[in-house]
C-alpha cells in the first residue's frame, strides 16, 4: 500500500468546463496515457478552490496550511493490468506560496506558478457566492452564484466525469510519466445560477489557450469538496531488457 504524501480538505471548487479540439492537448498528453473523452467530447477545466488544514507527511507547515489553488487541467486514462485508470493532467497550477511551487516543480515535475491569490465566500439567505482571484500583472477572477443547498451528483453524468478522476499524471519527458493517486468520497454540487469569468488566458496560460477567452463553457459547477488524500506516486516508463 502506498504511503500518504498529503492530507487536506479541498473546499468550494469552482469548475468551469470547456469543450476543446483534442489536437490542442496532444502536446501535453503524458507518455502511455490517452485523452479521456465523455460522450465524444474532450474537456479542459479551469478550477479554483481552497486547500484547508493541509498536512505534508502528517506535518502542518506554517503559512502552507490554508491557501487558494487555481488550475487548468484536462482528462486522460491509463491502461493498467486491471483496466483503465481515469486521471487528470495539469497544464498549470497557481498557488500563493513559493515553497509549494519549488517542491512540486523540482520533485514532481508539475507546472506550478507562484502568484498572489485571493478568495471570497459569501453566504446569503438563499444563495452562495464563491470567487477566486489571482494576479498576473492584473487580477484575474472566476465567480459563481449558486443555490445554498447542495445536491447529489447523478451517476454517469458529466458532473461525475469531471469530479471523479482519481489519478494524477504528469509528463516528465517523452518516455516517463509520473502517476499518483488522489482519494476522496463522492462530492455534492450546488446548482449554479450565474457565473462570471474574467481571465486573460493568453497571459496566464499562453497563446495556445487564448481561444478560451471567446469560448462559452459547456458547464459550470460548484462542488462542496471533502477531505482528500494524495498518495506517494511512481514512474511509468519504458521497460528495458538488459542483454
Backbone as CSV, one residue per row, in Angstrom:
resi,resn,N_x,N_y,N_z,CA_x,CA_y,CA_z,C_x,C_y,C_z
1,UNK,0.848,-1.195,0.000,0.000,0.000,0.000,0.885,1.247,0.000
2,UNK,0.585,2.191,-0.889,1.393,3.403,-0.993,1.180,4.295,0.224
3,UNK,2.247,4.933,0.683,2.173,5.828,1.821,1.488,7.136,1.426
4,UNK,0.883,7.783,2.413,0.227,9.061,2.190,1.262,10.175,2.142
5,UNK,1.194,10.996,1.098,2.082,12.154,0.986,1.420,13.392,1.568
6,UNK,0.120,13.581,1.290,-0.550,14.817,1.689,-1.972,14.527,2.129
7,UNK,-2.379,15.144,3.238,-3.773,15.166,3.693,-4.253,16.604,3.672
8,UNK,-5.492,16.805,3.261,-6.044,18.156,3.253,-7.541,18.075,3.050
9,UNK,-8.166,19.235,3.026,-9.518,19.370,2.519,-9.456,20.215,1.251
10,UNK,-10.226,19.815,0.246,-10.476,20.679,-0.904,-11.900,21.175,-0.759
11,UNK,-12.077,22.509,-0.731,-13.392,23.068,-0.444,-13.817,24.100,-1.490
12,UNK,-15.125,24.105,-1.730,-15.787,25.085,-2.598,-15.068,25.201,-3.939
13,UNK,-15.143,24.118,-4.724,-14.455,24.045,-6.002,-15.327,24.630,-7.117
14,UNK,-14.875,25.740,-7.690,-15.494,26.292,-8.890,-14.883,25.563,-10.087
15,UNK,-15.725,24.933,-10.910,-15.258,24.078,-12.000,-15.899,24.549,-13.300
16,UNK,-15.091,25.165,-14.160,-15.564,25.743,-15.419,-15.034,24.868,-16.553
17,UNK,-15.929,24.291,-17.327,-15.557,23.222,-18.263,-15.804,23.638,-19.712
18,UNK,-14.762,23.483,-20.528,-14.809,23.854,-21.935,-14.628,22.613,-22.811
19,UNK,-15.344,22.581,-23.934,-15.107,21.568,-24.961,-14.035,22.098,-25.907
20,UNK,-13.001,21.283,-26.158,-11.880,21.730,-26.984,-11.530,20.671,-28.027
21,UNK,-10.828,21.097,-29.042,-10.289,20.196,-30.050,-9.184,19.365,-29.406
22,UNK,-9.243,18.047,-29.465,-8.198,17.221,-28.855,-6.782,17.575,-29.328
23,UNK,-6.648,18.098,-30.539,-5.323,18.436,-31.053,-4.629,19.500,-30.201
24,UNK,-5.430,20.348,-29.543,-4.853,21.376,-28.673,-4.080,20.747,-27.516
25,UNK,-4.559,19.601,-27.037,-3.992,18.986,-25.837,-2.946,17.917,-26.133
26,UNK,-2.849,17.480,-27.378,-1.926,16.391,-27.705,-0.492,16.626,-27.229
27,UNK,0.065,17.856,-27.332,1.446,18.052,-26.851,1.619,17.857,-25.347
28,UNK,0.525,17.888,-24.599,0.590,17.805,-23.137,0.268,16.411,-22.601
29,UNK,-0.140,15.506,-23.476,-0.552,14.171,-23.023,0.672,13.374,-22.581
30,UNK,0.708,12.903,-21.323,1.872,12.163,-20.833,2.046,10.813,-21.534
31,UNK,3.285,10.368,-21.550,3.633,9.064,-22.108,2.748,7.961,-21.530
32,UNK,2.260,7.099,-22.393,1.497,5.910,-22.024,0.085,6.209,-21.532
33,UNK,-0.380,7.438,-21.701,-1.772,7.764,-21.398,-2.455,8.225,-22.687
34,UNK,-3.769,8.330,-22.642,-4.537,8.808,-23.793,-5.644,9.721,-23.302
35,UNK,-6.099,10.616,-24.147,-7.167,11.528,-23.769,-8.422,10.753,-23.392
36,UNK,-9.072,11.200,-22.325,-10.306,10.592,-21.845,-11.463,11.504,-22.232
37,UNK,-12.368,11.025,-23.049,-13.499,11.807,-23.533,-14.782,11.383,-22.823
38,UNK,-15.732,12.290,-22.757,-17.056,11.956,-22.238,-18.071,12.224,-23.336
39,UNK,-18.763,11.168,-23.759,-19.719,11.270,-24.856,-19.098,11.923,-26.086
40,UNK,-17.830,11.577,-26.338,-17.147,12.075,-27.516,-16.583,13.468,-27.395
41,UNK,-16.723,14.098,-26.239,-16.252,15.473,-26.038,-14.953,15.485,-25.245
42,UNK,-14.007,16.288,-25.702,-12.737,16.488,-25.000,-12.856,17.762,-24.162
43,UNK,-12.540,17.644,-22.875,-12.735,18.753,-21.942,-11.406,19.298,-21.427
44,UNK,-11.399,20.614,-21.191,-10.394,21.245,-20.354,-11.160,22.039,-19.301
45,UNK,-10.673,22.022,-18.058,-11.402,22.650,-16.947,-10.522,23.671,-16.236
46,UNK,-11.113,24.831,-15.978,-10.490,25.863,-15.149,-11.119,25.760,-13.772
47,UNK,-10.289,25.530,-12.752,-10.807,25.190,-11.428,-10.120,26.037,-10.358
48,UNK,-10.933,26.597,-9.471,-10.427,27.307,-8.302,-11.007,26.697,-7.044
49,UNK,-10.188,26.603,-5.995,-10.657,26.012,-4.745,-9.712,26.366,-3.606
50,UNK,-10.100,25.977,-2.404,-9.268,26.188,-1.215,-8.668,24.883,-0.725
51,UNK,-7.363,24.902,-0.463,-6.722,23.901,0.373,-6.941,24.318,1.822
52,UNK,-7.441,23.403,2.649,-7.729,23.694,4.057,-7.124,22.597,4.924
53,UNK,-6.501,23.020,6.034,-5.950,22.070,7.017,-4.967,21.092,6.357
54,UNK,-4.033,21.635,5.620,-3.116,20.822,4.818,-1.969,20.285,5.669
55,UNK,-1.678,19.002,5.473,-0.547,18.355,6.149,0.274,17.611,5.112
56,UNK,1.577,17.826,5.121,2.500,17.103,4.251,3.281,16.119,5.109
57,UNK,3.168,14.839,4.787,3.778,13.782,5.607,3.360,13.929,7.066
58,UNK,2.066,14.236,7.259,1.415,14.364,8.573,1.840,15.597,9.351
59,UNK,2.600,16.504,8.719,3.066,17.716,9.394,2.399,18.949,8.796
60,UNK,1.977,19.872,9.669,1.480,21.161,9.210,2.654,22.123,9.063
61,UNK,2.816,22.671,7.874,3.913,23.580,7.590,3.391,25.004,7.720
62,UNK,3.977,25.822,8.609,3.481,27.191,8.800,3.346,27.950,7.483
63,UNK,2.228,28.690,7.354,1.899,29.506,6.172,1.541,28.663,4.935
64,UNK,1.474,27.338,5.098,1.129,26.458,3.981,-0.013,25.512,4.379
65,UNK,-0.909,26.012,5.220,-1.999,25.178,5.749,-3.300,25.460,5.021
66,UNK,-3.625,26.734,4.846,-4.836,27.148,4.138,-4.443,28.093,3.005
67,UNK,-4.792,27.761,1.772,-4.407,28.610,0.651,-5.254,28.272,-0.579
68,UNK,-5.307,29.215,-1.506,-6.037,29.021,-2.750,-5.173,28.260,-3.767
69,UNK,-5.852,27.516,-4.648,-5.217,26.998,-5.859,-6.166,27.223,-7.022
70,UNK,-5.593,27.640,-8.146,-6.333,27.757,-9.397,-5.575,26.935,-10.428
71,UNK,-6.250,26.011,-11.097,-5.546,25.185,-12.079,-6.338,25.051,-13.373
72,UNK,-5.599,24.777,-14.428,-6.172,24.424,-15.722,-5.774,22.981,-15.983
73,UNK,-6.759,22.125,-16.233,-6.482,20.697,-16.319,-7.299,20.054,-17.434
74,UNK,-6.866,18.851,-17.830,-7.650,18.041,-18.751,-7.609,16.590,-18.301
75,UNK,-8.246,15.700,-19.066,-8.560,14.365,-18.574,-7.950,13.287,-19.470
76,UNK,-7.330,12.316,-18.819,-6.685,11.215,-19.541,-7.044,9.894,-18.865
77,UNK,-6.666,8.809,-19.526,-6.800,7.488,-18.914,-5.551,6.686,-19.226
78,UNK,-5.241,5.774,-18.309,-4.054,4.926,-18.422,-4.497,3.469,-18.307
79,UNK,-4.099,2.651,-19.277,-4.496,1.246,-19.270,-3.515,0.450,-18.426
80,UNK,-3.947,0.080,-17.239,-3.162,-0.743,-16.323,-3.521,-2.211,-16.560
81,UNK,-2.873,-3.086,-15.834,-3.124,-4.519,-16.000,-4.547,-4.895,-15.617
82,UNK,-5.161,-4.117,-14.717,-6.518,-4.427,-14.253,-7.581,-3.565,-14.923
83,UNK,-7.208,-2.818,-15.932,-8.166,-1.962,-16.624,-7.712,-0.521,-16.643
84,UNK,-8.612,0.361,-17.069,-8.260,1.774,-17.203,-8.344,2.511,-15.866
85,UNK,-7.357,3.363,-15.631,-7.404,4.340,-14.549,-7.690,5.703,-15.174
86,UNK,-8.625,6.428,-14.598,-9.002,7.742,-15.125,-8.328,8.820,-14.290
87,UNK,-7.637,9.743,-14.985,-6.859,10.737,-14.265,-6.900,12.107,-14.909
88,UNK,-6.193,13.036,-14.275,-6.109,14.411,-14.766,-4.656,14.768,-15.026
89,UNK,-4.466,15.728,-15.937,-3.165,16.316,-16.220,-3.305,17.826,-16.045
90,UNK,-2.385,18.427,-15.305,-2.451,19.864,-15.052,-1.568,20.613,-16.042
91,UNK,-2.183,21.557,-16.739,-1.419,22.444,-17.609,-0.691,23.480,-16.767
92,UNK,-1.360,23.994,-15.755,-0.716,24.906,-14.805,-1.509,24.910,-13.513
93,UNK,-0.779,25.005,-12.382,-1.387,25.132,-11.058,-0.821,26.379,-10.397
94,UNK,-1.706,27.292,-10.030,-1.303,28.568,-9.437,-1.567,28.528,-7.941
95,UNK,-0.545,28.849,-7.151,-0.627,28.879,-5.692,0.096,30.126,-5.188
96,UNK,-0.169,30.545,-3.936,0.416,31.795,-3.441,1.755,31.642,-2.727
97,UNK,2.231,30.423,-2.500,3.441,30.220,-1.707,4.566,29.642,-2.557
98,UNK,5.729,30.265,-2.601,6.823,29.775,-3.455,7.354,28.408,-3.067
99,UNK,7.265,28.045,-1.777,7.757,26.728,-1.372,6.943,25.615,-2.017
100,UNK,5.640,25.831,-2.167,4.793,24.839,-2.839,5.239,24.649,-4.282
101,UNK,5.500,25.754,-4.951,5.937,25.698,-6.347,7.281,25.006,-6.470
102,UNK,8.204,25.335,-5.590,9.548,24.762,-5.652,9.513,23.251,-5.497
103,UNK,8.804,22.770,-4.489,8.752,21.326,-4.239,8.042,20.600,-5.384
104,UNK,6.894,21.128,-5.805,6.114,20.458,-6.845,6.866,20.407,-8.171
105,UNK,7.529,21.495,-8.530,8.218,21.535,-9.820,9.511,20.724,-9.814
106,UNK,10.255,20.789,-8.710,11.533,20.087,-8.661,11.359,18.590,-8.450
107,UNK,10.511,18.202,-7.511,10.392,16.795,-7.159,9.399,16.048,-8.044
108,UNK,8.344,16.725,-8.474,7.262,16.025,-9.159,7.062,16.483,-10.599
109,UNK,7.886,17.432,-11.051,7.836,17.906,-12.441,6.465,18.468,-12.813
110,UNK,5.760,18.985,-11.824,4.494,19.657,-12.111,4.780,21.065,-12.649
111,UNK,3.735,21.730,-13.126,3.889,23.067,-13.676,3.181,24.071,-12.768
112,UNK,3.790,24.314,-11.606,3.247,25.275,-10.650,3.806,26.672,-10.933
113,UNK,3.007,27.676,-10.571,3.457,29.056,-10.640,2.988,29.777,-9.381
114,UNK,3.854,30.606,-8.815,3.520,31.375,-7.615,3.016,32.752,-8.011
115,UNK,1.787,33.056,-7.622,1.183,34.362,-7.881,0.343,34.775,-6.671
116,UNK,0.111,36.060,-6.490,-0.836,36.476,-5.450,-2.221,35.908,-5.746
117,UNK,-2.884,35.391,-4.711,-4.224,34.830,-4.873,-5.148,35.363,-3.785
118,UNK,-6.436,35.216,-4.014,-7.424,35.628,-3.008,-8.718,34.861,-3.254
119,UNK,-9.581,34.869,-2.245,-10.887,34.242,-2.420,-11.929,35.004,-1.626
120,UNK,-13.179,34.768,-1.970,-14.291,35.415,-1.302,-15.472,34.465,-1.313
121,UNK,-15.945,34.098,-0.122,-17.135,33.266,0.022,-18.192,34.088,0.757
122,UNK,-19.373,34.210,0.183,-20.443,34.969,0.818,-21.710,34.111,0.846
123,UNK,-22.219,33.864,2.046,-23.490,33.150,2.203,-24.602,34.159,2.422
124,UNK,-25.657,34.044,1.619,-26.845,34.859,1.802,-27.996,33.955,2.237
125,UNK,-29.160,34.529,2.378,-30.294,33.741,2.882,-30.585,32.527,2.015
126,UNK,-30.516,32.708,0.699,-30.889,31.609,-0.197,-29.837,31.321,-1.263
127,UNK,-28.641,31.879,-1.118,-27.636,31.671,-2.160,-26.230,31.663,-1.566
128,UNK,-25.288,31.225,-2.389,-23.889,31.133,-2.011,-23.055,31.695,-3.152
129,UNK,-22.174,32.644,-2.853,-21.275,33.204,-3.848,-19.842,32.801,-3.507
130,UNK,-19.138,32.262,-4.501,-17.748,31.831,-4.319,-16.925,32.437,-5.449
131,UNK,-15.820,33.088,-5.072,-14.962,33.748,-6.051,-13.500,33.465,-5.737
132,UNK,-12.694,33.239,-6.791,-11.252,33.077,-6.662,-10.555,34.037,-7.612
133,UNK,-9.459,34.611,-7.132,-8.707,35.540,-7.957,-7.214,35.266,-7.889
134,UNK,-6.522,35.635,-8.953,-5.059,35.524,-8.996,-4.516,36.655,-9.853
135,UNK,-3.346,37.158,-9.487,-2.815,38.364,-10.124,-1.575,38.056,-10.945
136,UNK,-1.691,38.270,-12.256,-0.545,38.228,-13.156,-0.570,39.541,-13.927
137,UNK,0.141,40.532,-13.422,0.054,41.936,-13.836,-1.278,42.520,-13.388
138,UNK,-2.391,41.986,-13.902,-3.726,42.400,-13.467,-4.424,41.220,-12.796
139,UNK,-5.465,41.533,-12.032,-6.212,40.472,-11.365,-7.105,39.721,-12.351
140,UNK,-7.065,38.409,-12.275,-7.983,37.516,-12.968,-8.940,36.936,-11.928
141,UNK,-10.143,36.556,-12.370,-11.085,36.015,-11.391,-12.109,35.108,-12.042
142,UNK,-12.620,34.185,-11.233,-13.769,33.360,-11.588,-14.739,33.396,-10.413
143,UNK,-16.026,33.502,-10.728,-17.025,33.650,-9.673,-18.286,32.905,-10.050
144,UNK,-18.919,32.264,-9.067,-20.227,31.650,-9.276,-21.175,32.055,-8.154
145,UNK,-22.436,32.146,-8.492,-23.514,32.268,-7.512,-24.385,31.032,-7.661
146,UNK,-24.667,30.385,-6.558,-25.345,29.081,-6.606,-26.404,28.984,-5.517
147,UNK,-27.278,27.985,-5.663,-28.207,27.649,-4.586,-27.414,27.283,-3.335
148,UNK,-28.009,27.515,-2.194,-27.310,27.260,-0.935,-27.347,25.791,-0.535
149,UNK,-28.290,25.034,-1.090,-28.450,23.631,-0.723,-27.781,22.742,-1.769
150,UNK,-26.762,21.936,-1.397,-26.118,21.062,-2.374,-26.989,19.863,-2.714
151,UNK,-26.697,19.257,-3.864,-27.441,18.076,-4.317,-26.442,16.985,-4.697
152,UNK,-26.917,15.760,-4.757,-26.069,14.635,-5.134,-25.737,14.679,-6.627
153,UNK,-24.577,14.145,-6.974,-24.179,14.023,-8.370,-24.860,12.798,-8.974
154,UNK,-25.425,12.977,-10.151,-26.144,11.894,-10.831,-25.133,10.911,-11.422
155,UNK,-25.325,9.593,-11.219,-24.415,8.611,-11.824,-24.371,8.732,-13.346
156,UNK,-23.187,8.492,-13.903,-22.956,8.502,-15.353,-23.220,9.860,-15.991
157,UNK,-23.125,10.924,-15.210,-23.365,12.275,-15.718,-22.040,12.962,-16.030
158,UNK,-22.143,14.116,-16.694,-20.950,14.927,-16.939,-20.317,15.352,-15.609
159,UNK,-21.164,15.680,-14.626,-20.648,16.072,-13.309,-19.785,14.964,-12.703
160,UNK,-20.230,13.727,-12.848,-19.454,12.602,-12.333,-18.133,12.477,-13.080
161,UNK,-18.171,12.633,-14.395,-16.945,12.542,-15.199,-15.927,13.583,-14.755
162,UNK,-16.356,14.804,-14.560,-15.432,15.889,-14.210,-14.872,15.717,-12.803
163,UNK,-15.696,15.286,-11.871,-15.271,15.269,-10.462,-14.617,13.963,-10.023
164,UNK,-14.771,12.873,-10.794,-14.296,11.588,-10.292,-13.197,10.978,-11.173
165,UNK,-12.136,11.725,-11.335,-10.876,11.201,-11.867,-9.914,11.126,-10.676
166,UNK,-9.539,9.925,-10.291,-8.839,9.727,-9.025,-7.331,9.498,-9.170
167,UNK,-6.776,9.837,-10.329,-5.340,9.697,-10.540,-4.793,10.969,-11.161
168,UNK,-3.548,11.280,-10.831,-2.859,12.399,-11.445,-1.714,11.887,-12.290
169,UNK,-1.559,12.445,-13.493,-0.475,12.052,-14.393,0.299,13.298,-14.826
170,UNK,1.615,13.180,-14.810,2.490,14.290,-15.158,3.478,13.858,-16.213
171,UNK,3.627,14.663,-17.233,4.581,14.374,-18.302,5.983,14.781,-17.851
172,UNK,6.773,13.787,-17.435,8.151,14.064,-17.025,9.014,14.322,-18.259
173,UNK,8.912,13.430,-19.236,9.524,13.617,-20.555,8.783,12.716,-21.547
174,UNK,9.339,12.517,-22.732,8.624,11.770,-23.768,8.502,10.275,-23.482
175,UNK,9.253,9.764,-22.500,9.205,8.328,-22.199,8.937,8.019,-20.728
176,UNK,8.674,9.048,-19.930,8.433,8.840,-18.496,7.228,9.670,-18.056
177,UNK,6.340,9.020,-17.321,5.168,9.672,-16.746,5.142,9.423,-15.247
178,UNK,4.808,10.446,-14.482,4.611,10.306,-13.041,3.132,10.057,-12.764
179,UNK,2.853,9.080,-11.894,1.479,8.727,-11.533,1.316,8.804,-10.019
180,UNK,0.196,9.391,-9.569,-0.118,9.386,-8.142,-1.632,9.297,-7.977
181,UNK,-2.056,8.837,-6.824,-3.476,8.610,-6.549,-4.025,9.694,-5.629
182,UNK,-5.233,10.143,-5.928,-5.958,11.083,-5.076,-7.266,10.419,-4.650
183,UNK,-7.475,10.283,-3.350,-8.670,9.606,-2.836,-9.580,10.618,-2.147
184,UNK,-10.862,10.546,-2.471,-11.865,11.341,-1.768,-13.234,10.722,-1.982
185,UNK,-14.180,10.991,-1.082,-15.531,10.456,-1.262,-16.260,11.180,-2.383
186,UNK,-17.428,10.681,-2.725,-18.253,11.315,-3.754,-18.713,12.685,-3.252
187,UNK,-18.604,13.689,-4.108,-18.951,15.052,-3.718,-20.408,15.375,-4.014
188,UNK,-20.867,16.451,-3.402,-22.125,17.083,-3.774,-21.817,18.383,-4.504
189,UNK,-22.790,18.850,-5.290,-22.618,20.108,-6.004,-23.783,21.039,-5.697
190,UNK,-23.486,22.342,-5.793,-24.508,23.364,-5.620,-24.993,23.803,-7.007
191,UNK,-26.290,23.729,-7.283,-26.773,24.197,-8.583,-26.395,25.659,-8.829
192,UNK,-25.726,25.907,-9.943,-25.198,27.241,-10.249,-26.273,28.076,-10.938
193,UNK,-26.454,29.295,-10.451,-27.415,30.230,-11.036,-26.747,31.174,-12.041
194,UNK,-25.523,31.587,-11.712,-24.859,32.599,-12.524,-23.352,32.443,-12.351
195,UNK,-22.603,32.911,-13.328,-21.148,32.857,-13.216,-20.520,34.011,-13.983
196,UNK,-19.270,34.300,-13.646,-18.510,35.352,-14.330,-17.065,34.903,-14.452
197,UNK,-16.499,35.055,-15.637,-15.112,34.674,-15.909,-14.378,35.899,-16.431
198,UNK,-13.367,36.325,-15.717,-12.550,37.472,-16.143,-11.090,37.022,-16.118
199,UNK,-10.645,36.380,-17.191,-9.328,35.745,-17.243,-8.614,36.134,-18.536
200,UNK,-7.378,36.560,-18.411,-6.521,36.784,-19.576,-5.817,35.462,-19.871
201,UNK,-6.457,34.608,-20.658,-5.936,33.267,-20.905,-4.571,33.313,-21.604
202,UNK,-4.365,34.289,-22.463,-3.079,34.389,-23.161,-1.954,34.646,-22.177
203,UNK,-2.152,35.606,-21.299,-1.098,35.971,-20.351,-0.856,34.886,-19.310
204,UNK,-1.931,34.232,-18.875,-1.795,33.242,-17.801,-1.358,31.882,-18.334
205,UNK,-1.911,31.464,-19.483,-1.697,30.093,-19.950,-1.008,29.985,-21.306
206,UNK,-0.758,31.107,-21.963,-0.055,31.073,-23.234,-1.000,31.204,-24.422
207,UNK,-0.411,31.522,-25.573,-1.204,31.798,-26.770,-2.025,30.591,-27.226
208,UNK,-1.556,29.374,-26.905,-2.285,28.184,-27.346,-3.643,28.051,-26.669
209,UNK,-3.853,28.777,-25.562,-5.149,28.732,-24.879,-5.872,30.077,-24.936
210,UNK,-5.405,30.969,-25.787,-6.042,32.280,-25.927,-7.492,32.157,-26.385
211,UNK,-7.794,31.121,-27.172,-9.145,30.952,-27.721,-10.203,30.779,-26.647
212,UNK,-9.813,30.357,-25.432,-10.796,30.144,-24.368,-11.464,31.451,-23.948
213,UNK,-10.824,32.584,-24.232,-11.413,33.881,-23.883,-12.751,34.074,-24.585
214,UNK,-12.870,33.523,-25.782,-14.066,33.741,-26.597,-14.973,32.512,-26.678
215,UNK,-14.706,31.514,-25.856,-15.495,30.280,-25.873,-16.403,30.242,-24.649
216,UNK,-17.666,29.908,-24.855,-18.595,29.760,-23.736,-18.413,28.383,-23.111
217,UNK,-18.305,28.296,-21.794,-18.191,26.977,-21.160,-19.413,26.113,-21.456
218,UNK,-19.189,24.803,-21.547,-20.325,23.893,-21.714,-21.021,23.644,-20.379
219,UNK,-20.299,23.884,-19.279,-20.900,23.698,-17.959,-20.062,24.412,-16.908
220,UNK,-20.710,24.769,-15.805,-20.046,25.396,-14.653,-20.621,24.757,-13.393
221,UNK,-19.750,24.273,-12.519,-20.173,23.618,-11.280,-19.571,24.317,-10.069
222,UNK,-20.234,24.152,-8.959,-19.656,24.478,-7.661,-19.794,23.232,-6.800
223,UNK,-18.666,22.588,-6.509,-18.652,21.370,-5.701,-18.260,21.715,-4.274
224,UNK,-18.874,21.050,-3.315,-18.541,21.306,-1.909,-17.135,20.820,-1.576
225,UNK,-16.720,19.676,-2.132,-15.420,19.118,-1.792,-15.479,18.270,-0.537
226,UNK,-14.287,17.950,0.011,-14.214,16.994,1.124,-12.773,16.891,1.590
227,UNK,-12.568,16.016,2.578,-11.209,15.577,2.892,-10.648,14.837,1.686
228,UNK,-9.349,15.019,1.434,-8.688,14.295,0.340,-7.358,13.740,0.844
229,UNK,-6.892,12.705,0.181,-5.595,12.104,0.480,-4.834,11.942,-0.830
230,UNK,-3.595,12.409,-0.865,-2.725,12.205,-2.020,-1.656,11.186,-1.643
231,UNK,-1.597,10.096,-2.381,-0.627,9.043,-2.110,0.696,9.316,-2.823
232,UNK,1.774,8.786,-2.280,3.059,8.882,-2.955,2.985,8.183,-4.303
233,UNK,3.650,8.746,-5.297,3.493,8.266,-6.653,4.576,7.311,-7.111
234,UNK,4.511,7.007,-8.412,5.506,6.150,-9.041,5.707,6.619,-10.471
235,UNK,6.727,6.082,-11.127,7.026,6.433,-12.500,6.548,5.337,-13.451
236,UNK,5.936,5.762,-14.551,5.590,4.864,-15.651,6.585,5.132,-16.771
237,UNK,7.305,4.103,-17.202,8.326,4.327,-18.221,8.535,3.060,-19.029
238,UNK,9.273,3.208,-20.118,9.580,2.057,-20.977,10.475,1.089,-20.215
239,UNK,10.061,-0.157,-20.184,10.892,-1.175,-19.551,11.998,-1.599,-20.504
240,UNK,13.223,-1.612,-20.012,14.359,-2.035,-20.828,14.838,-3.388,-20.390
241,UNK,15.283,-4.186,-21.347,15.790,-5.525,-21.057,17.311,-5.553,-21.257
242,UNK,18.018,-5.865,-20.193,19.477,-5.930,-20.274,19.909,-7.219,-20.983
243,UNK,20.867,-7.103,-21.854,21.393,-8.258,-22.597,22.719,-8.682,-21.990
